[in-house]
Amino acid sequence: MPTQAKHAALDGLHTFPRLLLHHASTRPNAPAMREKYLGIWQTWTWSDVAERVRALACGLASLGFKRGDNLAIIGDNRPHLYMMMTAAQCLGGVPVPLYQDAVAAEMLFVLQDAGIRFVVVEDQEQVDKMLEVRDQVTTLAHVIYDDPRGMRHYNQPFLHDIHELMEMGRIHDRNHPDFLNAEIEQGHFDDTSVMLYTSGTTGKPKGVCQTHAAFIAAARGGIEVDRMTADGDILSYLPMAWVGDHLFSFAQAMVAGFTINCPESGDTVMTDLREIGPTYYFAPPRVFESLLTSVMIRMEDAGALKQKMFNHFMEVAKRCGADILDGKPVSTGDRLQYALGNLFVYGPLRNVLGLSRVRVAYTAGAAIGPELFKFYRSIGINLKQFYGQTETCAYVCLQPDGAIKFDSVGQPAPGVQIKIADNGEVLVKGPMLLKEYYQRPDATAEACDAEGWFLTGDAGFLDDEGHLKIIDRAKDVGKLSNGAMFAPNYIENKLKFFQYVKEAVCFGANRDMVTAFINIDMGAVGNWAERRGISYAGYTDLAGKTEVYDLIQSCMEEVNALLVHDTMVADSQVHRFLILHKELDPDDDELTRTRKVRRNFVSEKYKVLIDALYDGKTSQFIETEVKFEDGRRGKVSADLVIRDCKTFPIVRKAA
């Protein structure tokens, strides 16, 4: 048994229902969950949550939910949906969260694959999706909904209001007072506590079965490194189906006892973030990129004096801010300048971002550009990277305070071992590894080697101080025709640091040069264009403007000037690029729901554009089918301009 699982077993807190009961008995009146509803924050204490979980679990049991059943959970972050996770676990069942923005047809595979009998959803929109696919999911017996708005005329007998379910559960509990306690007692640390489906970048998603012991070990390790406490707050706004949200908004909150705060809606996240002022904050790099973009847009609209002050103090921050945060020696003059900057720029900026109270902020899910990482730390936000996969509870590497490197994902987390395979792939061992892929013994066997090392699929290396540096996905790392290494993600992250670049896809494997597709950021570029009197009719029109091409080309050439100094990727300077006529979209299968590029799909779909980049053409016509949110399909076409970029001569060091 892994060490951390042993510790959990010894103290009796080795399943999530037991952790919930522990908090309810030792600190019953402490806030466990909050939700903003109709503009007002509602609070549930730990005793409130324990009572509702008990009612929900008994309600599920009265409907026939039993040990081993899988419960699908679909919706935005809501207290009742988190409670339903624990309710299912109380009965020995397995919660299976799905991405709430997926269309019904995308959900169908998971519902069928997991043999779902019970589904709990947020609202009418998700109920309608279940009604759409119900005939194709032969196992589906019950759908429970949280928000009753719009449900008045839905009278199907298999639909249940969550509050009615709780009342059923309370009656069941009164009639069978020992039932639930006996069920919780049966729970074992090696039981599957959750099933999270992979994003499916290369094929059908797989259900990753993780145990109570695995997630509790991951949660305790992170709490230990970053000294998390029960008096903290986190804003839970990322998809519940994503492993990062499950680690922070469920596992760590259940272990440490801090408060989960659910925003009113996706549109109010920034407002709610400022109101809550979380002490722990977690976001993938794209969120930090968009936050920075919004800051830069506001500064471009500011007066000349404000701009001058902002630029001056940002130079100070760039020079010494990260060192001050890490407690490293900094000159008295710089400390004084930084203190003034904190008064006039950094403090107000952190307040605008809603990060004034943050003790530690995390990012993961994709590589973050060193420049973006350094920006946040330089203004006093203790941003850290961590590294992991769904199969490792998002727990492999952490960055302890004072040991931050901008180009690494940190050192092995407590209890984790790392080694690098001969082909450069990162291999890991530890208490956080998956139990299995659901009903996929073939995939489970392939996930680990003969010695039990999990194959992450990432290429990287350990530096002299034991920090792990990730280059790219192992399958994406290739070579240019001259034999130089080509790591597309590394270049793409440098491009996405510019607020005008929302997405970048680079090509070059087995080619003589690197080329790129660019998606512009509509907000940032639109604002830039409006201030210059450039009119446009929409994304496609704006993306094709000569002035916009000039803007993006300047970003490209700035990145090339940086790449030439990095011997590892100096040959990967971008020679040619085009700006796509549409945004890459999960609904068009070009991105996963976690917004990772499906490279193979994009390469096939836009083969005519890739060929044009390498054939020396200066333009190329393309017509592309798109899906609209209401299910309709349409086409968008354009003559795309192809531009050459300035590249810089590589100076090879003498042997």
Buried (B, 14 or more C-beta within 10 A) or exposed (E): EBEBBBBBBEEEBBBBBBBBBBBBEEBBEBBBBBBBEEEEBEEBBBBBBBBBBBBBBBBBBBBEBEEEBBBBBBBBBBBBBBBBBBBBBBBBBBBBBBBBBBBBEBBBBBBBBBBBBBBBBBBBEBBEBBBBBBEEBEEBBBBBBBBBEEBEEBEEEBBBBBBEBBEBBBBBBEEEEEBBEEBBEEBEBBBBBBBBBBBBBEEEBBBBBBBBBBBBBBBBBBBBBBEBEBEBBBBBBBBBBBBBBBBBBBBBBBBBBBBBBBBBEEEBBBBBBBBBBBBBBBBBBBBBBBBBBBBBBBBEEEEEEBEEBBEBBBEBBBBBBBBBBBEEEBEEEBBEBBEBBBEBBBBEBBEBBBBBBBBBBBBBBBBBBBBBBBBBBBBBBBBBBBBBBBBBBBBBBBBEBEBBBBBBBBBBBBBBEBEBBEEBBBBBBBBBBBBBBBEBEEBBEEBBEEEEBBBBBBBBEBEEEEBBBBBBBBBBBBBBEEEBBBBBBBBBBBBBBBBBBBBBBBBBBEBEBBBBBBBBBBBBBBBBBEEEEBEBEEBBEBBBBEEBBEBBBEBBBBBBEBBBEEEEBBBBBBBBBBBBBBBBEBBBBBBBBBBBBBBEBBBEBBEEBBEBBBEEBEEBEBEBEBBEEEEEEEEBEBEBBBBEBEBBEEEEEEE
